């Protein structure tokens, strides 16, 4: 399948991507390695200032207004847990927006506004109103689209590089929507008694990110969701780990995606659970939701070196994202 080629400008990202190690099961089931949340004081700088020495030039498809929603996203305790009523309203409103029939006053009551994106004229950005930012995420919806694909990057600070990669995947596949988080998964909220963090939206069902995903599932039938994550190779010696969040081996979507990515990246694209017992996304709440609704959920973990190579090499990035898109969009 051929996707539209897009020319892209550059931004600068500071520090190594090694900090982007996705612990995607905060309380792993049997057979998965439990890993603790990182110490907050070791958190890296995500976006370099102009006077910082450039560490890595990152080609990005991300519009400036979308990138702006992540400003100050590493501030401690910036996340506010939404109320049950806000979650209910958020689910209904996102379903209406994706169906092309949303009321803007309802968005304002939730603390969100919709703005056009100059770089992507066929889309609308849903963002929190400036003085009401609570870590609710940012969402791009393609107007008039009939695509069933939703691209998500729920750990853009911790899994460095997944933000620009998700933006480009969204554009290359012409996906229906793009959902990202806007605060750090650990730093933005203190840990609960069980060690979980409410701001870790991939594992928090009581988040606006998840409520909006519920709305997408309501509006798009059947839906396909691709989530991009990152890990460090010392945990798993692979370029990438592909999973649907299920324990059962032999899933056709996992096998097809792994073959497609290996055709670009080479050997060592692991399938979960056949090739590794780690990074399976068994507790990912969006995955559980999508599968229960009869949709398809694809969880793609990329090694630090893989993300770095993709961000440096436009041709490799294009081939990899096209292979990923073709795999999940194929019947």
Secondary structure as UniProt FT lines:
FT   STRAND          10..13
FT   HELIX           17..19
FT   TURN            26..27
FT   TURN            30..31
FT   HELIX           40..42
FT   TURN            50..51
FT   STRAND          56..59
FT   HELIX           64..68
FT   TURN            69..74
FT   TURN            76..77
FT   HELIX           84..98
FT   TURN            99..100
FT   HELIX           104..109
FT   TURN            110..111
FT   STRAND          112..116
FT   TURN            121..122
FT   STRAND          123..128
FT   HELIX           130..132
FT   STRAND          138..142
FT   TURN            143..144
FT   STRAND          149..153
FT   TURN            154..158
FT   TURN            160..161
FT   HELIX           162..173
FT   STRAND          177..180
FT   TURN            185..188
FT   TURN            193..194
FT   TURN            198..199
FT   HELIX           201..203
FT   HELIX           208..219
FT   STRAND          224..231
FT   TURN            233..235
FT   STRAND          240..243
FT   HELIX           252..265
FT   STRAND          269..272
FT   TURN            273..275
FT   TURN            282..283
FT   HELIX           285..292
FT   TURN            293..294
FT   STRAND          296..303
FT   HELIX           304..312
FT   HELIX           314..329
//
